[in-house]
Amino acid sequence: MSIMTKGVLAAVCSNILFAMLFLYGLWMRPMTGTDVFAWRMVAMLFALFALMNMTRSWPAARSFSLSVGTNWKRCLLVVMPTPILASQLWLFVWAPVNGEGLNVAAGYFLFPLAMMLAGRIWFQERLNRLQHWAVAFACAGVAWSLLHSAAFSWATVWVFATYPVYYLFRRGLGVPSLVGLFIDLMLIAPFMLVYILTQSASLDILAAHPHLWFFVVLLGINSAVAMYLNLQANGQLPVAVFSMLSYLEPILLFVVSVTLLEEPLEAQALVSYGLIWIGLCIMMYNGWRSMTKPQIA
């Protein structure tokens, strides 16, 4: 299996798992969105520890630590994006139970465009003709949505304006996927544990509803595997391809928001999603053609 094929599969699977995370706010009621986020960070750290053992990632972690050494500037660059990831993960579980699910989905539609622009600027990646058509349809879908919206939600802006910074920092520094995520969680989880013990009523809720412990464990496993696959795809795929495949996630978030979260949907939004689906189909065809094209020795 080629690296491109592995990257595509990792991206698709991660998007499906991320869409599932949208539902934990419902499954873990009466916890608040912030409570779910706090438990997600703690459970995800334990799940990621087990995943690193299973994938034998500790040598890569040691090697990366040695490469950073005592260079405080490089250390600062490694941890600088961590607050961005923390805010994004919080927003992802808070939004669905606070009526912001569709707005977060809109932010994820804009995020790949921002990533694609960054790829052209920093990595000098170029698009072929089919990719140009795919991007054109995706841009048309996003533009249609913007023209029919009175204003941006703050949740939309936060997703597309800050998430690319996180990915580009980690890609530029060459941080191994699991190692970077482990560093993030080592920094975030202690603060969330303090929140659980001192500010949250979630322990009392778990005592009253013991079945929620199952969702706490599942939340950690789901989160760790989804983030791992997503970061793997980010490292294996060109920025343009990774960006286009990322459109699958907001489409799934859209479906979850409308069908399960029952958020109101305007008819004009269907035009936007239809155009983006056309772009996705073109990109998938382009990827399939490139993977099946005979290699010249």
Disulfide bonds with the S-S distance in Angstrom:
none
